[in-house]
Amino acid sequence: MAALFLFGAISLTWGVMGLIMTVAPTAWIAFAKKVLHDPWQRFWMAQGMLVIGLVLIIGTPTLQGYWLWVGCGIVVVVKACILLGSTEAFRDRWTTLATTRPTWVYRSGGILSLVVAVLLAADTILHG
């Protein structure tokens, strides 16, 4: 039951992120700039990313696609650690790189995020 709740929350988070990135990429860019420039919001976002990544790494061996979820968890944890430990200059370059792409890149990423969210929800419901 706890796995259903945790993976459902992760799937919902990814789904909402994907939906926003697909439907309103400019709102997503504004949100990303705000969060990445404010140290307090950046800290809490990175902590949330660490929790999500560790839940995926530790909790998914019972699922059928565990290799995919462990891989996603590792990527999220590494990204959060880079976000927490990087210098200000690196974060500024990363923010500029991440917020100056054409809108089709954000829409594609949003669709990919929606697909991953649906796959996690389906795997949790069927095999969790």
MOQUIWO-V737183 format. One line per field, one symbol per residue. phi: phi as a letter, one per 30 degrees, with the letter a starting at -180 (. if undefined). Layout:
phi->???
//
This chain:
phi->.dddddddddddddddeddddddbddddddddddddcdddddddddddddddddddddccddddceddddddddddddddddddcdddddddddddddcbddddddddddddddddddddddddddbd
//
